[in-house]
Amino acid sequence: MDIKGSAALVTGANRGIGLAFAQALLAHGAAKVYAGVREPETVRDPGLTPLRLDVTDEEQVAAAAHAAADVGIVINNAGVSGGPSLLEGSFEGARREMEVNYFGTWAVSRAFAPVLAANGGGALVTMLSVASWVANRRFPSYAASKSAQWSLTNAFRLALREQGTLVVGVHAGYVDTDLAADIDAPKILASDVAEKTMAALLADEPEVLVDEATRHVRAALSGALEALYADR
């Protein structure tokens, strides 16, 4: 699909991967990029169009779909982490992860599906994770929310096929953002995630495997369970 001249929406676009997505869209010639954020005043890039959007607020989601009725690209990037450990702690953080990562993505995707259809099909992109496919002992609830989000992405791919919408799932390992600031592990740049996603849009590819770790896990899904979790 074409990015040049398009209008796009990125949720959680005021920092991290979301900001990288928004800036990459502009660099590829998007005519307008809405930055869907809870606090519009936090959007400081003058090239972006701030749009109030808390993905857990159904009224705000509906209002955003009305205000951004010209979009042909929607990127579900808004996400949170901060659930309990597996064996102790309150479930409050885990419920928040599901509300934002899963139900928030569902709400935005459902609200904007008819908008994309009216504008010729376009693309619906969801920022997933290698954790969509493999459990994480440190962040079990985050991994569970991403697994649910991946299933949801696949469901939208089936549902929106007839209207000509390209549904793209973006998978990556640790990315150098605030979300992973306390993790001591190799990280990739948010700009790399964004640029590989732009390449997938231009090539009409439904899946983005950003780094080698993600490609390894994806390939191992058809193998023995022991091999998938051998080094975890």
Rosetta blueprint (number, residue, H / E / L):
1 M L
2 D L
3 I L
4 K L
5 G L
6 S L
7 A E
8 A E
9 L E
10 V E
11 T E
12 G L
13 A L
14 N L
15 R L
16 G H
17 I H
18 G H
19 L H
20 A H
21 F H
22 A H
23 Q H
24 A H
25 L H
26 L H
27 A H
28 H L
29 G L
30 A L
31 A L
32 K E
33 V E
34 Y E
35 A E
36 G E
37 V E
38 R L
39 E L
40 P H
41 E H
42 T H
43 V L
44 R L
45 D L
46 P L
47 G L
48 L L
49 T E
50 P E
51 L E
52 R E
53 L L
54 D L
55 V L
56 T L
57 D L
58 E H
59 E H
60 Q H
61 V H
62 A H
63 A H
64 A H
65 A H
66 H H
67 A H
68 A L
69 A L
70 D L
71 V L
72 G L
73 I E
74 V E
75 I E
76 N E
77 N L
78 A L
79 G L
80 V L
81 S L
82 G L
83 G L
84 P L
85 S L
86 L L
87 L L
88 E L
89 G L
90 S L
91 F L
92 E H
93 G H
94 A H
95 R H
96 R H
97 E H
98 M H
99 E H
100 V H
101 N H
102 Y H
103 F H
104 G H
105 T H
106 W H
107 A H
108 V H
109 S H
110 R H
111 A H
112 F H
113 A H
114 P H
115 V H
116 L H
117 A H
118 A H
119 N L
120 G L
121 G L
122 G L
123 A E
124 L E
125 V E
126 T E
127 M E
128 L L
129 S L
130 V H
131 A H
132 S H
133 W L
134 V L
135 A L
136 N L
137 R L
138 R L
139 F L
140 P H
141 S H
142 Y H
143 A H
144 A H
145 S H
146 K H
147 S H
148 A H
149 Q H
150 W H
151 S H
152 L H
153 T H
154 N H
155 A H
156 F H
157 R H
158 L H
159 A H
160 L L
161 R L
162 E L
163 Q L
164 G L
165 T L
166 L E
167 V E
168 V E
169 G E
170 V E
171 H E
172 A L
173 G L
174 Y L
175 V E
176 D L
177 T L
178 D H
179 L H
180 A H
181 A L
182 D L
183 I L
184 D L
185 A L
186 P L
187 K L
188 I E
189 L L
190 A H
191 S H
192 D H
193 V H
194 A H
195 E H
196 K H
197 T H
198 M H
199 A H
200 A H
201 L H
202 L H
203 A H
204 D L
205 E L
206 P L
207 E E
208 V E
209 L E
210 V L
211 D L
212 E H
213 A H
214 T H
215 R H
216 H H
217 V H
218 R H
219 A H
220 A H
221 L L
222 S L
223 G L
224 A L
225 L H
226 E H
227 A H
228 L H
229 Y L
230 A L
231 D L
232 R L
